[in-house]
Amino acid sequence: MTVLAALVVVVLVLVVGFALGFSRQAGPGPTPPSASSAQTRSDPLVALIDRNGALATADGTGSVTILENQAGTVFGFPAWSPDGSRVAAIAYSDTDTAISIVPVPAGGARSSARPVPVIVYRSTAVPPFYLYWTPDGQHISFLATEADGISLRVAPADGSAPLDGGAGSVIRQGAPLYFDWIDSDRLVVHVGNGPAAFLGEVGLDGQPVGPALTGSGDFRAPVTGRGGRFLAFVRGSPPSAQLVVAARDGSSEYTSAVSGPAAAVFDPTGTTAALIASTDANQANLGFPLGPLRLMDAATGATRTLLDGTVIGFFWSPDGHTIAALRLQPGTGTTVADRAIVTAAAVTTPRSAPRADPAAASASAGPTPAPSSGPELHLLFVTVADGSIRSDRIIRPTSHFVNEFLPYFDQYALSHHVWAPDSSSILLPLVDDAGRDQLVSLQPDGAPSARVFDGAAGFWSP
């Protein structure tokens, strides 16, 4: 089976969420915080959702501390505040959906009493599904499902606003909707499709604070580089679509041709944008960003291919030296004998709404199938400087990851950290040989996994 043929199966799974945009149909948003606000915890922790849906933290030894565990409630993907002092998560219950913010003191919240959570939003009619902190950590922004689309809202992190959001909490409405924070009072948004789409910078009131960028093409999140100096987006449509990397002050602009949907994420430490998009015009309608992984220097326009083939997602290390890439490859009929987590990606029927219960997602993954010559999903760690491959593993991610995180990896890269803050490993939810979901710490050098967390989803503190 060719890789392209295998992709048809994957695209059938992912295109449903894509057609409706970054929305309730596939729940999932940083440019890392600006240098003035970014901090790193002295005790890096993982915020995770355990198999019972509880919100917890875990330290490097795997010791777990429960933050919230409410009967009848499960939590969504946790999002760390920029300084690592708090964790926000969406709490799904049978009666409503809320956003809970929990303080995480040094040591991971070990004390005689659990930290007291702050509820900053609660609704039955307009449920939130994605969280992204403002760079100063004073507010939490979120996407919510409206009766007629999606709203981008913001709430103060101290819980001082009305729980229903109140007047002025809505920044923009539309679908699909993607965004990136430039500063704590300014963001760039990409709303809608086609001629009616809006791409540009807005303030907290949703009003434009500069000219709109006309002619936006097929892409998801507009992203800004470190310090907000550069912006990456797509202009036009095939066969003349271009990935644009431009200085926000208008002093420079460089382009690279793309065919079909594109996804870009900036280097956390520099001015390089990594992107994936098809270079084949015949693949323009696949509905999902895929293709070789390329790098584009926003300062010079220099472009090079870092990894060829069919890359469907990637993650920059915090130090900018390594990219972890997910690439579909033809199967070999063999697996790596000393690793239990093997074979092709988990491909399941997409859900019609975000599953609040991660445990339910793990149940649908099923046992690891026998090795075959079908498509395999490889995790490759690639050195940015010279393109050398540090290691190559076959992995099987959970259905929860495949259906809800991977289709929007570029938006999640703005708000959730899969890499450890010291760039020593990444954390991915994988299916083991017994069919169980586990969070596995994977090292770039290919060494056997040293840490396995009993959880369905998790992210490192900054």
N, C-alpha and C positions, 0 to 999 in steps of 0.2 A: 504494500500500500504506500502510495506517495504521501509526503507530508501535506501537500495541498488537498488531497482527497481526505486525509484525516481531519483537516481543518474544517471541512464541511460539517462534521459532527459537532465539533466544538462551537462553531459559529451558530448552529441551530440552537444550542443551549444559551448562548450569550446574546444573541440578537434581540431576544424579547426585551431584556432589560435595556438594551441600547435604543431600541425604537421609542421607548418611553422616556429615555434620558436618565440622568442621575436622579432617580425618583423612588417612590415606594416599591416599585416592582423589583428593584434590586438594591436593597439598602446599602448605601454604602452603609479634613478634608481634609510639610508646611513649607511654602517656602519656609525653611527654618526661621525661627524668630530672628529679628535684627540683632546685630552684635550688641546693641545697648541693652537688650532685654533677655538675651539667651543666657541661661545658666545651666550647670550640670550638677546633679545631686552627687554628694560624696559617697552615697550608698545606692548605686543604681539598682532599680527594682523593675520587676515586670508587673504590670497591671493585667489581670486576666479574669476571664469568666470560667468558672469551674463547670464540671459536668452537670451540676444541679442548677446552674444559672446564677450562682452567687458571684458577687464582685469581690475580688481579693487581690492581694499583692504577693509576690514571691521574691525572695532574694536569690543571690547567685548560687546558693547551696540547694535551692528548691524548697526551702522552708516557706510555708504559706500562712498568710494572715488574712482572715476574712474581714472585709470592710462592711459589706451589707449582705444580708441573707434574709430576705423577707418571704414569708409563706405566700405562695401564689404569684410571686414576682420573679422575673428573670431579667438579666441585664444585657444590653447590646455592647458593641465594641467600645472599650474604655478609651478615653482621650486624656492624656496628661496635660496639665497646664505648662506653659513655657518654662517656668522655673522648677518644675517637678514637685511642687508642694501639694498639689491637689489632683484628684482624678475625677473626671466627669463621665457619666454613663447614662444611657437612656434606660429607664426602668419600665418594663412592659408588665402590666397586670391585666386581669380580666375586666377591670372597670375603667382604666384610663392608661395614659402613657405620660411619663414624667421625665424630667432631666434632674439628676441628682449629682451634686458635687460633694466629694468627701475629702477632707484634709488628710494628708499622708505625712506624718512627722518623720524625722530621722529615725532610722531603724525599722521603717515599714509599718508603723502604727502598732507596735507592740506596747501595750499598756494594760492596766486593769480594766479599762473601759474602752469600748470602740469609739472612734471619732464620730461626732454628730454630723450627719449629712445635711446639706442645705438644698432644698428643693427650689429650683429657679423657674420652673415651668411645669404646667400640668394641663392636660387636655384630653377629652374624649373625642372631640370632633376634628381636631387638627393635630394629629400625632407627629412628633419629631422622628427623624430617622437617621440623622447624620450630624456630628458635632465637630466644631473647629474653633479653638480658642483664638481670641484676638492676641496680637503680639505682646501686649502689655499684661495679659492675664487678668484684666479687670472685667472682661465680658466673655461669654460663650456665644458663638454664633451657631446657628443650626438650620437645617432644611426640614420642612414639615410638609405633610401631605394635606392640601386643601381640597375642597369639593371639586374644584375646577382646575387643579394643577399643583404647583409647588410654590411655597413661600420661603424666602430667606429671611430669617429673623435673628435678633440679638437680644440677650438678656444679661443684666449685671450679675456677676458671679457671687455677689453677697446676698442674693435673694431679695433685694430691696424693691423689685418691680412686682406688679400684680402677677399672680401665677398664670393667668391667661395671656400674658405678654403685655397687655395694655396698649394704649395709643403710642404709636411711634416705634413699636418693636419690629414691624415689617420693613425690611429694606427694599426688597424686590419680589415680584411674583412672575411666574412663567414656567415653561417646561420645554426642553430640559434646562437645568440650571446648574452652573459650575462657577466656582469663585476662588480667589486667592487674596489674602490680606496683604496690602502694601505697608500700611501703618495701622495704628489702632483706630483711626478715624477715616480710613480710606481703603477701598478694595477695588479689585478689578473683577467684573462679572461677565459671564457669557450666558445669555438667556435666549432660548428659542432657536428655531431653525429657519433656514432660507432667508428670503428678503426681509422678513419681519424680525430677524434676530438682532439682539443688541450685544455689542462687545465694547466695553469701555470702563473707565474708572468712575466710581460713584462714592458719595459720602454716606454716613450712617442714615441719612434721610432718603437714600436711594436716588438722589438727584445727581446727574452727571457733574463731574468736577473737571472735565476736559472734553475735547472733541471725541466723539465715538469713532471706533475703528471700523470703517465700512468694509463690506464684502467678506465677512467672516466665513470660513469654510467648515469642513467636516473635522471637528476635533472636540475635545471635552474641556478640560480645565485650562484656562489661560494661566500661565505661571510667571512669576517674577523671580529674578535672580537675587543673589545675596545683597542685602541692603536696598532692594527695590530698584536697582539701576536699570535693569533690562526686563523685557517682556517677550514671551514666546507665545505664538498663536498661529492659526492657519488662515490664509486668505485665498479666496477663489475656490473653484471646483474643478475636478478632473476634466480635461487633461492639463489644465493650467494651474492646478492648486499648488500652493507654496507654503512651506513652514517658514514663518518669519520670526527672526530674532532681532529685536530692535531696542535701541536705547529709548527710555521713556521720555527723555527730553528732546527727542527727534534728531539727535546728532548723528545717528548711524542706523542702518538697517541692512540685514543680510537675509538671503532666502535660500531655500533648498526645495527642489521639486518633490512632491509627494503624490501618491495615487491612493485614494481611499482615506479612511479615518486615520488620524495621527494622535500620538500622545507624546508629550515632552515633559521633562523634569530637569531643573537646574542642579548643577553641582552645589552641594551645601557650602563649599569653601571658596568657590571661584566664579568664573563667568562662562562656564561651558554648559550647554544644554544637551542632554541626551534625548534621543527621540527614536520612536519606532513608527514606521508607516510603510505600506507596500510601495515598491518601486515598479510594480507591474500594473499597467492600466487595466488588464483583464481582471484584477482583483479589487477594483475600485468599489464594488458593492458588497464586499464581504460583511460589512457592518461592525467590524471590531479592529482596533489597531493591531497590526502585526507586520512583521518584516524584519529586515536587518536592523541591528542596533547601531545608530550613528551618533557622532558627536559633532557639535557645531559651536565654535568659539564666538561668543557674542561680541568680543572686542575686535576680532579680525575677520570673522566670517569663514575661517578655515573649517572645512568639513572632512571627516574621515569615517570609515566604517570600522567600528570596534568589534562587532561580532556579526557574522553573516547568518543566513538561514531565517527561520521563522520564530522570532522572539515575540512573546505575547505579554511580557511584563518585565520590569526591572526595578532595582532599588539601589540608590547610591549609598555607599558607606559614609558615615558622618565626617571622616577625614578626607573624603573625595578621592581616595586612591583606588578604590575597588567598586565595581558594580556587580551585584548579584542579578543574573538574568535567567528568566524562564524561557526555555526554547523547546519547541516541538521537534522531534526527530523521528525518523523511521525506526521501528523496533528492531532489536538485534536477536530477540529470542533468548537472551540471557539477562541475568541480574547480577548485582554485586553481592557476593555470598555473605559478607560480613555485615550487611545492613538489612534490617528487617523491613524498612520502609522503601518499597520498590514499585515498579511497574508504572503504567501510564496514569495520566491525570484522572481524577474522579470526575465523571461526566454524568450528571443526573438531570432529570426534568426540572426546569426552572420553576420557582414558586411564584404564585401570583401576588404575594405580599411578603414583606420581610418577616422571617421567622424570628420571633423574640426568643425562642428556646434553642440555644446552641446544642443542647443534648439531642433534640429532635433531628437536627441537621446531621449529627454524628450517626444516628441510627440509620439514616438513609444511605450512608456511605457504603455499608456492607463490607464483607471480608475482602481481603486483597485477592484479586484474581490471579490465576496462574500466569507465569510469563508467556508472552506471545510475541509475534513479529509485528503486532500493530504499533500504532504511534506511542511514543514515550515522551514524557515530560522530563526534561533535564534541568537541573539547577546548576548553572555555571558561575563561578566567581572569576571575573575578568579584571586584569590589571589595566587601569585606565591609561597609564603612561605608554605602554607598548602593545596592548591587546593580547598579552599572553594569558592563557587559561590556567588559573591556579588549581582548580579542581572541577570535576564534572560528576554529578550524581544523578541517578534516576530517582524521582520522588513521586509520591502519590498524595497530593494535597486533599484536604477534606472537601466535601461538597459545599459546606458553608463558605469556605475560602473561594472556591471556584465560582460559585453563584453570586456572592455578595461583595467580595473584596477585589478579586482579580479584574473584573470588567471595568473597575474604576480605580485601578492602582495608582494612576497619576494624581487623582484628587486625594486619595488616602495618603499619598506620599507627603502631602502638605500638612497633615494633621496627626498622623499616627506613625510610630517608629518601630519598624521591624528589626532594625540594626541595634545592637548594643551600643551605648554611647562611646565606648572605646574602640569601636570598629572591629571587635574580636570575633563576632558571630552575628547571625541573624536568627530570628525566631519565626518559625512557620508552623501552622497547624497541619499535621500529616496523619495519615491513616497507617496504623501498624499492621503487622501480619495477622492479628486477631480481629481486625476490623474496628479498632478503637481509635477515637480521635485523641491525639496528644500534641502538645506544644513541644517542638524539638529545636534545640539550639544547634545550629549548623555552622561549622568553622570554615573559613575560606580555604584553608590548606587541605581540606578533605579528611581531616582526622575524624575518628569515630565520635559521635555525638556524646558530649560530656554531661549535658543536662537535658532532662526530659521533664516537662511540667504536666501535671494532670489537669488539662484545661482545654476548652474548645476554641478560645481566641485569646490573644494576649499581645501586649506591646511594651517595649522598653521605655523607661523614663528617659527624659533628655539629659 
